[in-house]
Every structure is written in structure tokens, then in C-alpha cells.
Amino acid sequence: MALGSDAVFIIQHGAKGALLRIPATGGAAEVLAEGLSHPAGLKAVGSDLYWTETVVPGGTSLPFVPSSGAMIRVMARAQNGAARVLAEWPGYLPSAAASPSASTNQDVPPAEILATDETSLYVRLSRPMATEFIRVPRAGGAAKRIAAELGRQHGVHHKGRFYWTAPSLEATPNSGMVRVISEGRSDGPETVAEWLVQGGRLASNGDGLFYAGDYLFRIPNRLAFPRRLQRLTEPRAASDGKRLLLLGEGPEPKVASGARS
């Protein structure tokens, strides 16, 4: 789901999915696009919509010739309704989800647009044993890999840089600990926090960078101990650009204490 200025946009998942628009004032859903191949990761930026599709190739009639792999397409729809492919990247889709009668497990979507800035989209790709992050120009063009990390990882755009989680370099491999990495500095990617419990999510409220795991942590700009703010029931957080909202801490989202911009 994505929120626009005057409507809510929803993706219907599956091998033949659809993009729907529901007026903010209520009313019937309007089909903007249909026949989409495993759509996911919907994002609204101004009057433009972005999403991903996972295109599954057909099989081959020759048993000794393997079929080619799935392909991720990053799509854009402008205000005039025209849709176009911004970029393509090798993807992955479990064989069970590739069936026309099956729906993709959206708890772990094949591709998800995590963030945007003035020129780029930041996309997370799920692999069987790893996570890959790529940057796609909003104007279209060649995508570029940012990082590939073992395990299920998360990322966010904050103050002109992309940050992501990766396995800890200090803890033992089976400890379940992660670190936070920043890109965009002259000397390459830089670790800014260590010893965080895996499975959490990064979030930005425009002023600060946070990690929601077993606790809510404020992440420093340079390598240092993250500041622990509060215990969490569930590692879920979102931002409206000014406030950090905690999800799963009650019947309604709560504003995180100590995390206002």
C-alpha cells in the first residue's frame, strides 16, 4: 500500500496482479494496471508510482537445457498513466510461487522499493540465503549494486546516504548479531554500529537514524555504541518524516520516546 495526496494505492499480489487506486474520500477502487507479474514494493513519490515485478520465464521443451532465471523489473507510472520499465536485474522467485495459481509470500517479497531520493530508487532483492541492495535511476537506466549480504537484511535512506544491515564482523557467525553500514563516504562503505540483534528494521525520521529490534536504538553517524531508547514488543517501526512510529506496541501506532526530529 502507498499513500498519495488524494488517494490510496494498493497492489493485488500474484502471478497476474493489479495496481488499484482508492480515493482518499472513499469510493470504489479503480484499476490502474492489471496483468502484472508478481508485483510488490509499491512506492508513491509525488504524483508518480513505483513498484517491482518479478517476471518468470517459461520452461524449455528440451530437458537438457535449463530455463533462465527470474528477472526483476522496476516499474514507474507517471501522472498521465503511462507505465514504463526503469531497469531490470536478475531476480529470484521460489518455484512454488512461480505457479500461475500461487501467490507470492509477501512477508518476504522478491523485490521491494525501500526508499527514494531526488534521483534514485533503493531496492532490496531477496535471495535464498542473502539480500541484495541496488540503486535504480528514477529517470531510467542501468541499475547499480550497492551491496549483497548474507541473511535477511534491511536498509533505509537517511540524510543523503543509504544505510543497511549486515552480519556482524565482531561477533561469531552463529551469534545472530548484525551491524549497520553507511555508503557514500569518500573511503567507501563504513560500519557505524555493531552488536545489534538480527531481524530488526532501520528507520529514519529525517533527523535521526534508528534500529528497531529487541530494543529501539539510535544509530550514530560514525562508529560508536548505539544509544538504547526503549524495549520493543515487536521490531517494527515507520516514519512520517518527522516522527518515528512504533507498530505492534498496542492497538494504535505509538510515537517513539526520544526519537522526535
Phi and psi in degrees as GROMACS dihedral restraints (atoms count N, CA, C in turn):
[ dihedral_restraints ]
;  ai    aj    ak    al  type     phi  dphi    fc
    3     4     5     6     1  -139.4    20    10
    4     5     6     7     1   143.5    20    10
    6     7     8     9     1  -101.2    20    10
    7     8     9    10     1   125.5    20    10
    9    10    11    12     1  -103.1    20    10
   10    11    12    13     1  -177.3    20    10
   12    13    14    15     1   -68.7    20    10
   13    14    15    16     1   -30.0    20    10
   15    16    17    18     1  -134.5    20    10
   16    17    18    19     1    12.2    20    10
   18    19    20    21     1  -159.7    20    10
   19    20    21    22     1   164.5    20    10
   21    22    23    24     1  -110.3    20    10
   22    23    24    25     1   133.9    20    10
   24    25    26    27     1  -111.3    20    10
   25    26    27    28     1   136.6    20    10
   27    28    29    30     1  -131.3    20    10
   28    29    30    31     1   142.1    20    10
   30    31    32    33     1  -100.0    20    10
   31    32    33    34     1   130.4    20    10
   33    34    35    36     1   -93.5    20    10
   34    35    36    37     1   116.8    20    10
   36    37    38    39     1   -80.6    20    10
   37    38    39    40     1   164.4    20    10
   39    40    41    42     1   129.0    20    10
   40    41    42    43     1   177.6    20    10
   42    43    44    45     1   -64.8    20    10
   43    44    45    46     1   -26.3    20    10
   45    46    47    48     1  -130.4    20    10
   46    47    48    49     1    75.3    20    10
   48    49    50    51     1   -86.1    20    10
   49    50    51    52     1  -176.6    20    10
   51    52    53    54     1  -148.8    20    10
   52    53    54    55     1   159.2    20    10
   54    55    56    57     1  -112.0    20    10
   55    56    57    58     1   123.5    20    10
   57    58    59    60     1  -118.7    20    10
   58    59    60    61     1   149.9    20    10
   60    61    62    63     1  -121.3    20    10
   61    62    63    64     1   129.7    20    10
   63    64    65    66     1  -120.5    20    10
   64    65    66    67     1   122.6    20    10
   66    67    68    69     1   -57.6    20    10
   67    68    69    70     1   142.4    20    10
   69    70    71    72     1   -62.6    20    10
   70    71    72    73     1   -25.6    20    10
   72    73    74    75     1   -84.2    20    10
   73    74    75    76     1    -2.2    20    10
   75    76    77    78     1   100.0    20    10
   76    77    78    79     1   163.4    20    10
   78    79    80    81     1   132.0    20    10
   79    80    81    82     1  -177.3    20    10
   81    82    83    84     1   -71.9    20    10
   82    83    84    85     1   148.6    20    10
   84    85    86    87     1   -74.7    20    10
   85    86    87    88     1   139.2    20    10
   87    88    89    90     1  -106.6    20    10
   88    89    90    91     1   130.6    20    10
   90    91    92    93     1   -82.1    20    10
   91    92    93    94     1   115.1    20    10
   93    94    95    96     1   -89.2    20    10
   94    95    96    97     1   -33.4    20    10
   96    97    98    99     1  -157.0    20    10
   97    98    99   100     1   145.6    20    10
   99   100   101   102     1  -140.4    20    10
  100   101   102   103     1   171.7    20    10
  102   103   104   105     1    71.8    20    10
  103   104   105   106     1    25.5    20    10
  105   106   107   108     1   -80.0    20    10
  106   107   108   109     1   140.9    20    10
  108   109   110   111     1   -90.0    20    10
  109   110   111   112     1   103.7    20    10
  111   112   113   114     1    48.1    20    10
  112   113   114   115     1    58.4    20    10
  114   115   116   117     1   -70.3    20    10
  115   116   117   118     1   153.1    20    10
  117   118   119   120     1  -164.9    20    10
  118   119   120   121     1   176.3    20    10
  120   121   122   123     1    61.4    20    10
  121   122   123   124     1    41.0    20    10
  123   124   125   126     1   -67.4    20    10
  124   125   126   127     1   137.2    20    10
  126   127   128   129     1  -142.2    20    10
  127   128   129   130     1   131.8    20    10
  129   130   131   132     1  -106.9    20    10
  130   131   132   133     1   128.4    20    10
  132   133   134   135     1  -131.1    20    10
  133   134   135   136     1   106.1    20    10
  135   136   137   138     1    61.7    20    10
  136   137   138   139     1  -126.1    20    10
  138   139   140   141     1   -94.5    20    10
  139   140   141   142     1     3.0    20    10
  141   142   143   144     1  -102.9    20    10
  142   143   144   145     1   147.5    20    10
  144   145   146   147     1  -117.3    20    10
  145   146   147   148     1   141.5    20    10
  147   148   149   150     1  -129.8    20    10
  148   149   150   151     1   144.2    20    10
  150   151   152   153     1  -157.2    20    10
  151   152   153   154     1   173.5    20    10
  153   154   155   156     1  -117.4    20    10
  154   155   156   157     1   152.9    20    10
  156   157   158   159     1  -130.5    20    10
  157   158   159   160     1   144.2    20    10
  159   160   161   162     1  -109.9    20    10
  160   161   162   163     1   110.8    20    10
  162   163   164   165     1   -92.3    20    10
  163   164   165   166     1   121.3    20    10
  165   166   167   168     1  -100.4    20    10
  166   167   168   169     1   120.8    20    10
  168   169   170   171     1   -71.1    20    10
  169   170   171   172     1   156.0    20    10
  171   172   173   174     1   -74.3    20    10
  172   173   174   175     1   159.5    20    10
  174   175   176   177     1   -74.7    20    10
  175   176   177   178     1   173.0    20    10
  177   178   179   180     1  -108.2    20    10
  178   179   180   181     1   148.3    20    10
  180   181   182   183     1   -78.7    20    10
  181   182   183   184     1   -10.3    20    10
  183   184   185   186     1  -100.1    20    10
  184   185   186   187     1   117.2    20    10
  186   187   188   189     1   -63.5    20    10
  187   188   189   190     1   -23.0    20    10
  189   190   191   192     1   -92.1    20    10
  190   191   192   193     1     2.0    20    10
  192   193   194   195     1  -110.9    20    10
  193   194   195   196     1   113.5    20    10
  195   196   197   198     1   -70.9    20    10
  196   197   198   199     1   148.8    20    10
  198   199   200   201     1   -76.7    20    10
  199   200   201   202     1   153.6    20    10
  201   202   203   204     1   -74.1    20    10
  202   203   204   205     1   160.6    20    10
  204   205   206   207     1   -78.7    20    10
  205   206   207   208     1   173.1    20    10
  207   208   209   210     1   -67.9    20    10
  208   209   210   211     1   156.5    20    10
  210   211   212   213     1  -126.7    20    10
  211   212   213   214     1   130.7    20    10
  213   214   215   216     1   -87.9    20    10
  214   215   216   217     1   129.3    20    10
  216   217   218   219     1  -113.5    20    10
  217   218   219   220     1   128.4    20    10
  219   220   221   222     1   -95.8    20    10
  220   221   222   223     1   120.5    20    10
  222   223   224   225     1  -110.5    20    10
  223   224   225   226     1   155.1    20    10
  225   226   227   228     1  -136.6    20    10
  226   227   228   229     1   143.5    20    10
  228   229   230   231     1  -127.4    20    10
  229   230   231   232     1   117.8    20    10
  231   232   233   234     1   -81.0    20    10
  232   233   234   235     1   173.0    20    10
  234   235   236   237     1   -61.8    20    10
  235   236   237   238     1   -28.6    20    10
  237   238   239   240     1   -78.9    20    10
  238   239   240   241     1     0.3    20    10
  240   241   242   243     1    94.5    20    10
  241   242   243   244     1    -8.1    20    10
  243   244   245   246     1   -74.1    20    10
  244   245   246   247     1   132.2    20    10
  246   247   248   249     1  -109.8    20    10
  247   248   249   250     1   143.2    20    10
  249   250   251   252     1  -149.0    20    10
  250   251   252   253     1   159.6    20    10
  252   253   254   255     1   -87.0    20    10
  253   254   255   256     1   122.9    20    10
  255   256   257   258     1   -84.1    20    10
  256   257   258   259     1   -40.2    20    10
  258   259   260   261     1  -164.1    20    10
  259   260   261   262     1   160.5    20    10
  261   262   263   264     1  -126.9    20    10
  262   263   264   265     1   151.1    20    10
  264   265   266   267     1  -153.1    20    10
  265   266   267   268     1   142.5    20    10
  267   268   269   270     1   -55.3    20    10
  268   269   270   271     1   132.0    20    10
  270   271   272   273     1  -122.3    20    10
  271   272   273   274     1  -169.1    20    10
  273   274   275   276     1  -149.2    20    10
  274   275   276   277     1   137.1    20    10
  276   277   278   279     1  -142.6    20    10
  277   278   279   280     1   124.5    20    10
  279   280   281   282     1   -54.1    20    10
  280   281   282   283     1   143.6    20    10
  282   283   284   285     1   -58.6    20    10
  283   284   285   286     1   -33.8    20    10
  285   286   287   288     1   -66.8    20    10
  286   287   288   289     1   -37.8    20    10
  288   289   290   291     1   -75.0    20    10
  289   290   291   292     1   -19.5    20    10
  291   292   293   294     1   -74.6    20    10
  292   293   294   295     1   -13.7    20    10
  294   295   296   297     1   -66.2    20    10
  295   296   297   298     1   138.2    20    10
  297   298   299   300     1   -58.3    20    10
  298   299   300   301     1   -25.0    20    10
  300   301   302   303     1   -91.2    20    10
  301   302   303   304     1    -1.4    20    10
  303   304   305   306     1  -105.6    20    10
  304   305   306   307     1   156.3    20    10
  306   307   308   309     1  -111.6    20    10
  307   308   309   310     1   143.4    20    10
  309   310   311   312     1   -66.2    20    10
  310   311   312   313     1   141.0    20    10
  312   313   314   315     1   -68.0    20    10
  313   314   315   316     1   104.1    20    10
  315   316   317   318     1   -81.3    20    10
  316   317   318   319     1    -2.4    20    10
  318   319   320   321     1   -66.6    20    10
  319   320   321   322     1   -29.9    20    10
  321   322   323   324     1  -131.7    20    10
  322   323   324   325     1    77.1    20    10
  324   325   326   327     1   -65.7    20    10
  325   326   327   328     1   147.7    20    10
  327   328   329   330     1   -58.4    20    10
  328   329   330   331     1   -34.9    20    10
  330   331   332   333     1  -149.1    20    10
  331   332   333   334     1   145.0    20    10
  333   334   335   336     1  -147.5    20    10
  334   335   336   337     1   130.6    20    10
  336   337   338   339     1   -82.4    20    10
  337   338   339   340     1   109.5    20    10
  339   340   341   342     1   -81.9    20    10
  340   341   342   343     1   -38.3    20    10
  342   343   344   345     1  -158.7    20    10
  343   344   345   346     1   165.4    20    10
  345   346   347   348     1  -138.8    20    10
  346   347   348   349     1   158.1    20    10
  348   349   350   351     1  -134.6    20    10
  349   350   351   352     1  -163.7    20    10
  351   352   353   354     1   -64.5    20    10
  352   353   354   355     1   -26.7    20    10
  354   355   356   357     1  -120.5    20    10
  355   356   357   358     1   -15.4    20    10
  357   358   359   360     1  -138.0    20    10
  358   359   360   361     1   158.0    20    10
  360   361   362   363     1  -109.7    20    10
  361   362   363   364     1   143.1    20    10
  363   364   365   366     1  -114.0    20    10
  364   365   366   367     1   117.5    20    10
  366   367   368   369     1  -117.0    20    10
  367   368   369   370     1   135.5    20    10
  369   370   371   372     1  -103.1    20    10
  370   371   372   373     1   129.3    20    10
  372   373   374   375     1  -112.8    20    10
  373   374   375   376     1   130.3    20    10
  375   376   377   378     1   -92.3    20    10
  376   377   378   379     1   128.9    20    10
  378   379   380   381     1  -112.8    20    10
  379   380   381   382     1   167.3    20    10
  381   382   383   384     1   -56.5    20    10
  382   383   384   385     1   -36.7    20    10
  384   385   386   387     1  -128.9    20    10
  385   386   387   388     1     9.2    20    10
  387   388   389   390     1  -153.6    20    10
  388   389   390   391     1   173.5    20    10
  390   391   392   393     1  -128.9    20    10
  391   392   393   394     1   136.5    20    10
  393   394   395   396     1  -120.5    20    10
  394   395   396   397     1   139.8    20    10
  396   397   398   399     1  -116.2    20    10
  397   398   399   400     1   132.6    20    10
  399   400   401   402     1  -131.0    20    10
  400   401   402   403     1   157.5    20    10
  402   403   404   405     1  -112.1    20    10
  403   404   405   406     1   130.9    20    10
  405   406   407   408     1  -122.2    20    10
  406   407   408   409     1   126.7    20    10
  408   409   410   411     1   -62.9    20    10
  409   410   411   412     1   134.5    20    10
  411   412   413   414     1   -66.6    20    10
  412   413   414   415     1   -22.7    20    10
  414   415   416   417     1   -83.1    20    10
  415   416   417   418     1    -6.6    20    10
  417   418   419   420     1    96.4    20    10
  418   419   420   421     1   153.7    20    10
  420   421   422   423     1   137.3    20    10
  421   422   423   424     1  -170.2    20    10
  423   424   425   426     1   -69.3    20    10
  424   425   426   427     1   133.1    20    10
  426   427   428   429     1   -79.5    20    10
  427   428   429   430     1   156.1    20    10
  429   430   431   432     1  -131.2    20    10
  430   431   432   433     1   133.2    20    10
  432   433   434   435     1   -73.0    20    10
  433   434   435   436     1   133.7    20    10
  435   436   437   438     1   -92.4    20    10
  436   437   438   439     1   -48.0    20    10
  438   439   440   441     1  -165.9    20    10
  439   440   441   442     1   159.5    20    10
  441   442   443   444     1  -134.3    20    10
  442   443   444   445     1   125.4    20    10
  444   445   446   447     1  -130.8    20    10
  445   446   447   448     1   148.5    20    10
  447   448   449   450     1   -67.5    20    10
  448   449   450   451     1   144.7    20    10
  450   451   452   453     1    83.9    20    10
  451   452   453   454     1  -178.1    20    10
  453   454   455   456     1   -87.4    20    10
  454   455   456   457     1   112.8    20    10
  456   457   458   459     1  -120.9    20    10
  457   458   459   460     1   167.4    20    10
  459   460   461   462     1  -133.2    20    10
  460   461   462   463     1   160.2    20    10
  462   463   464   465     1  -147.8    20    10
  463   464   465   466     1   165.2    20    10
  465   466   467   468     1  -157.3    20    10
  466   467   468   469     1   153.3    20    10
  468   469   470   471     1   -98.3    20    10
  469   470   471   472     1   131.5    20    10
  471   472   473   474     1  -146.8    20    10
  472   473   474   475     1   119.9    20    10
  474   475   476   477     1    49.8    20    10
  475   476   477   478     1    49.0    20    10
  477   478   479   480     1    83.5    20    10
  478   479   480   481     1     3.0    20    10
  480   481   482   483     1  -131.6    20    10
  481   482   483   484     1   153.1    20    10
  483   484   485   486     1   -98.1    20    10
  484   485   486   487     1   133.4    20    10
  486   487   488   489     1  -117.9    20    10
  487   488   489   490     1   146.0    20    10
  489   490   491   492     1  -148.8    20    10
  490   491   492   493     1   162.5    20    10
  492   493   494   495     1   -95.1    20    10
  493   494   495   496     1   155.2    20    10
  495   496   497   498     1  -156.1    20    10
  496   497   498   499     1   160.0    20    10
  498   499   500   501     1   -55.8    20    10
  499   500   501   502     1   143.5    20    10
  501   502   503   504     1   -62.4    20    10
  502   503   504   505     1   142.3    20    10
  504   505   506   507     1   -90.4    20    10
  505   506   507   508     1   -15.4    20    10
  507   508   509   510     1   -98.9    20    10
  508   509   510   511     1   -34.9    20    10
  510   511   512   513     1   -82.3    20    10
  511   512   513   514     1   164.1    20    10
  513   514   515   516     1   -68.4    20    10
  514   515   516   517     1   152.9    20    10
  516   517   518   519     1   -57.5    20    10
  517   518   519   520     1   -31.1    20    10
  519   520   521   522     1   -97.4    20    10
  520   521   522   523     1    17.3    20    10
  522   523   524   525     1   -80.7    20    10
  523   524   525   526     1   -18.8    20    10
  525   526   527   528     1    74.5    20    10
  526   527   528   529     1    28.5    20    10
  528   529   530   531     1  -108.8    20    10
  529   530   531   532     1   149.6    20    10
  531   532   533   534     1  -129.2    20    10
  532   533   534   535     1   166.2    20    10
  534   535   536   537     1  -121.9    20    10
  535   536   537   538     1   169.3    20    10
  537   538   539   540     1  -115.4    20    10
  538   539   540   541     1   131.0    20    10
  540   541   542   543     1  -116.7    20    10
  541   542   543   544     1   142.6    20    10
  543   544   545   546     1  -114.0    20    10
  544   545   546   547     1   140.7    20    10
  546   547   548   549     1  -105.9    20    10
  547   548   549   550     1   173.9    20    10
  549   550   551   552     1    97.8    20    10
  550   551   552   553     1    -4.1    20    10
  552   553   554   555     1   -87.9    20    10
  553   554   555   556     1   159.7    20    10
  555   556   557   558     1   -62.8    20    10
  556   557   558   559     1   -28.7    20    10
  558   559   560   561     1   -97.2    20    10
  559   560   561   562     1    17.1    20    10
  561   562   563   564     1    93.6    20    10
  562   563   564   565     1  -174.5    20    10
  564   565   566   567     1   -56.3    20    10
  565   566   567   568     1   147.0    20    10
  567   568   569   570     1  -138.6    20    10
  568   569   570   571     1   131.1    20    10
  570   571   572   573     1   -73.8    20    10
  571   572   573   574     1   128.9    20    10
  573   574   575   576     1  -113.3    20    10
  574   575   576   577     1   -13.9    20    10
  576   577   578   579     1  -155.2    20    10
  577   578   579   580     1   148.5    20    10
  579   580   581   582     1  -133.2    20    10
  580   581   582   583     1   170.0    20    10
  582   583   584   585     1    60.7    20    10
  583   584   585   586     1    46.3    20    10
  585   586   587   588     1  -105.8    20    10
  586   587   588   589     1   142.7    20    10
  588   589   590   591     1   -70.1    20    10
  589   590   591   592     1   131.8    20    10
  591   592   593   594     1   -65.6    20    10
  592   593   594   595     1   162.4    20    10
  594   595   596   597     1    95.5    20    10
  595   596   597   598     1     1.0    20    10
  597   598   599   600     1   -91.3    20    10
  598   599   600   601     1  -175.5    20    10
  600   601   602   603     1  -130.8    20    10
  601   602   603   604     1   142.8    20    10
  603   604   605   606     1   -87.1    20    10
  604   605   606   607     1   147.4    20    10
  606   607   608   609     1  -150.7    20    10
  607   608   609   610     1   150.9    20    10
  609   610   611   612     1  -129.8    20    10
  610   611   612   613     1   136.2    20    10
  612   613   614   615     1  -104.3    20    10
  613   614   615   616     1    18.3    20    10
  615   616   617   618     1    93.4    20    10
  616   617   618   619     1   -33.2    20    10
  618   619   620   621     1  -104.3    20    10
  619   620   621   622     1   -45.0    20    10
  621   622   623   624     1  -121.6    20    10
  622   623   624   625     1   159.4    20    10
  624   625   626   627     1  -109.4    20    10
  625   626   627   628     1   135.6    20    10
  627   628   629   630     1  -134.3    20    10
  628   629   630   631     1   155.0    20    10
  630   631   632   633     1  -125.9    20    10
  631   632   633   634     1   120.9    20    10
  633   634   635   636     1  -102.1    20    10
  634   635   636   637     1   105.7    20    10
  636   637   638   639     1  -130.4    20    10
  637   638   639   640     1  -125.9    20    10
  639   640   641   642     1   -67.7    20    10
  640   641   642   643     1   -29.3    20    10
  642   643   644   645     1  -127.5    20    10
  643   644   645   646     1   164.5    20    10
  645   646   647   648     1   -92.3    20    10
  646   647   648   649     1   123.6    20    10
  648   649   650   651     1  -117.2    20    10
  649   650   651   652     1   145.0    20    10
  651   652   653   654     1   -94.2    20    10
  652   653   654   655     1   126.3    20    10
  654   655   656   657     1   -93.5    20    10
  655   656   657   658     1   132.5    20    10
  657   658   659   660     1   -75.5    20    10
  658   659   660   661     1   166.0    20    10
  660   661   662   663     1   -78.8    20    10
  661   662   663   664     1   -28.2    20    10
  663   664   665   666     1  -124.8    20    10
  664   665   666   667     1   162.9    20    10
  666   667   668   669     1   -55.0    20    10
  667   668   669   670     1   118.6    20    10
  669   670   671   672     1  -166.9    20    10
  670   671   672   673     1   172.3    20    10
  672   673   674   675     1   -71.0    20    10
  673   674   675   676     1   130.6    20    10
  675   676   677   678     1   -66.6    20    10
  676   677   678   679     1   148.4    20    10
  678   679   680   681     1   -91.2    20    10
  679   680   681   682     1   122.0    20    10
  681   682   683   684     1   -79.8    20    10
  682   683   684   685     1   126.5    20    10
  684   685   686   687     1  -102.2    20    10
  685   686   687   688     1   -47.7    20    10
  687   688   689   690     1  -165.0    20    10
  688   689   690   691     1   157.0    20    10
  690   691   692   693     1   -74.6    20    10
  691   692   693   694     1   143.7    20    10
  693   694   695   696     1  -119.8    20    10
  694   695   696   697     1   143.9    20    10
  696   697   698   699     1   -79.1    20    10
  697   698   699   700     1   -41.5    20    10
  699   700   701   702     1  -131.7    20    10
  700   701   702   703     1   142.4    20    10
  702   703   704   705     1   -82.6    20    10
  703   704   705   706     1    62.2    20    10
  705   706   707   708     1  -130.6    20    10
  706   707   708   709     1   131.5    20    10
  708   709   710   711     1  -147.6    20    10
  709   710   711   712     1   152.4    20    10
  711   712   713   714     1  -145.0    20    10
  712   713   714   715     1   167.0    20    10
  714   715   716   717     1  -136.0    20    10
  715   716   717   718     1   145.3    20    10
  717   718   719   720     1  -100.2    20    10
  718   719   720   721     1    13.9    20    10
  720   721   722   723     1    97.2    20    10
  721   722   723   724     1   -20.0    20    10
  723   724   725   726     1  -126.8    20    10
  724   725   726   727     1   -33.7    20    10
  726   727   728   729     1  -118.6    20    10
  727   728   729   730     1   150.8    20    10
  729   730   731   732     1   -99.4    20    10
  730   731   732   733     1   120.8    20    10
  732   733   734   735     1  -105.0    20    10
  733   734   735   736     1   130.5    20    10
  735   736   737   738     1   -96.6    20    10
  736   737   738   739     1   128.7    20    10
  738   739   740   741     1  -105.8    20    10
  739   740   741   742     1   140.8    20    10
  741   742   743   744     1    88.7    20    10
  742   743   744   745     1     4.7    20    10
  744   745   746   747     1   -96.5    20    10
  745   746   747   748     1    12.0    20    10
  747   748   749   750     1   161.9    20    10
  748   749   750   751     1  -176.0    20    10
  750   751   752   753     1   -66.3    20    10
  751   752   753   754     1   -22.6    20    10
  753   754   755   756     1  -129.2    20    10
  754   755   756   757     1   153.9    20    10
  756   757   758   759     1   -58.0    20    10
  757   758   759   760     1   143.4    20    10
  759   760   761   762     1  -115.9    20    10
  760   761   762   763     1   143.9    20    10
  762   763   764   765     1   -76.9    20    10
  763   764   765   766     1   128.3    20    10
  765   766   767   768     1   -68.6    20    10
  766   767   768   769     1   132.4    20    10
  768   769   770   771     1   -71.6    20    10
  769   770   771   772     1   137.8    20    10
  771   772   773   774     1    75.2    20    10
  772   773   774   775     1    13.9    20    10
  774   775   776   777     1  -126.5    20    10
  775   776   777   778     1    26.0    20    10
  777   778   779   780     1   -83.7    20    10
  778   779   780   781     1   148.1    20    10
